[in-house]
Structures are given as structure tokens and as C-alpha cells.
Amino acid sequence: MAHAIFVAEAERRLLSVEVYSAGVCDFRGAPPIKETTVTCALNDTPAPEEIATWVRDLPLDSITRFLVMEQYHADVLIDEYGISSDRVSLLGEFDPKQRGAEIADPLGQGKVVYERSYIQIRDCLVGYLDGTNELGS
């Protein structure tokens, strides 16, 4: 959902940015999770049609900012992939409602939790985009 929301918000702001979405564990080839696709559709956010990507397959050196939902993901990027900690941020740090630095994965939690997660992710991404100077227009 974070990928879909970021892309939609960047397009709305006319930002020309490359957005990647990948897991720190290798689930390459897995299809999108149905609840994610449905939640994005209910919020008029086009879900990416891509299959799962593994972080090792990304151009890591060219990525300016890694936004992650959980501290575990940040730790893996830093410790196992050698990403500098100043390039990794917990998405929840940008939450204007301050619901916490980590955003729990809604996997298997049902429609209500997915919707709550969508709203929190959206709020955090808007907070990030409103406050960053890292992106050009």
C-alpha cells in the first residue's frame, strides 16, 4: 500500500521520482496481497500490478531515502545490506498524528485493520512529502 500511496501522492504533486517497493526477505514472484489491492481500490489509489520484489534486486546505491514500516526492516537494511542509517527512516516518524514510529503489518488482520493501516501510511507519506527537501519537483 505504501508504494501505491506514494506514487499517487507524487503524481498529484507533479513530482518526478522513482519509487521502489521491496521486501527485506525474498518473496520474489509472489502476487500482490488481495486485501492490499482491495483497500487501495476502495481509496481510489491504483495498486501496483507488480509482483513482489526483493531489496537485493534494487539499485541500492542510487536510492536517496528508504522508508520502512518497522525497525526490523531498518536494521536489516543497515546491518545486512550496508545502507547508511542516515538514508533509512521509519515511516511513522512522519506521522502528524504521532501514532508511533512503527507501522504494524496488517497481513491477515482483516478489512478494518487494512483500512486503518492505509490511512496511517497515507498520513505519514503526506507528512514526509510535506516536510522533505530531498525530492525535486
N, C-alpha and C positions, 0 to 999 in steps of 0.2 A: 504494500500500500504506500509506503514511504516513497518509493520510486515513482509511482503513478502520480501521487500528490505533488511531488517536487517538480516533475515535468510539467504538469498542468499549471502550477503556480509560476514557473519560469516562463512558460508561454504567455500567460496572462500579463506578466511584467515585461514581455518582449526581451527577455534575457537569452543570449546565445550561449548556452552552457551544455556541456556533455555530462549526462547523468548516468551513472552505473549503479547497478544493484547486484550484489553478490553475497553469498554466504561464506562464513569463515570455515564451515565444514563442506565437504564435497558432496553436493546433491545435484551435480550437473545432470541435465536432461530431465529432471522432474518437472511435471507440468505445474502451472500456477495453481494455487490452492483455491478451490471453488469459493469459499467464504470471502476471500480477498477480492476476487473478481466481482462477486455479487455486491459486496459492500461498496466497492468503487463505483459500480454501475448505479447503485441507489443514490450516490452522492454526485452523479454526473461527472465522474472522473474516469477517463478512459484508462482501463487497466492495461499494463504492458502485455503483449501477447507472447513474450519471450518465455523460454523455459529457464529453469534455474541455472545460475552461473556461479562458479567458484571464484573466490577472490584471487587465487593464484593465476587465473586466466586474464586478469585485468592489467592494464598498463600502470602499475602501481606508482612508478616514479613520476608520472605525469599528472597524477591526481592531487589537486590542491587540498581538499578537505574530505575527510572520511567522517561521515555522520553515522553513528551507531546507536542502537537502542539499549544495549546492555553493556555493563562494564566488562563482562566476559569477552564480548566482541572486541572492545578496545584493547584489552590485554592480549588477545590473540594477534591482532594486527601489529601491535608493538613488539611483543616478545617472539612471535613465530615468523612474522613477515618483515620485520625490521622497519616498520613505519615509524617515523619520528612522532613522539607523543604530541608535539605541537600541531600536527596535522590531523589528529583524531579528537573528535568531540562526541560526547553523549548528547543525543538529540534533545533529551529532556532538559538540558541546561538552557535551552532557548524558549522554554515554556513560559508564556506570560502569566499563566495561572499557577505556576510553581507546584506542579503535581509530583515532582521528583525528577532526578536526573535520569533515571532508567525508565524505559517503557517496556512493560511486560509483553511477551509474545502472546497474541490472542489464540494461537493454534489450539483447536479443539474446545474452545470456550463458548461457542455459540454466537448467534446473531447480535445480541445486545453488547457483548464484550467486543466484538469486531467493530461495531459502530462507535463505541466509546474509544477504542484504540484509534480508529480513523480520525475522530475529532481531535484527540490529543496529538497525534502525529501532524495533522494539518496545522494546528495551533503552533506547534514547535517549529515546523518548517517556515511558516509565515514569520514567526519571531526571528528565526535565523536570517531569512532573506531581508527582513526589515532592518536588521542590525549589522549586516556584513558589508564590508568593503572589498571582499575577495572576488566578487563577480562583476564582470563588465556588463554594460547594457547594450 
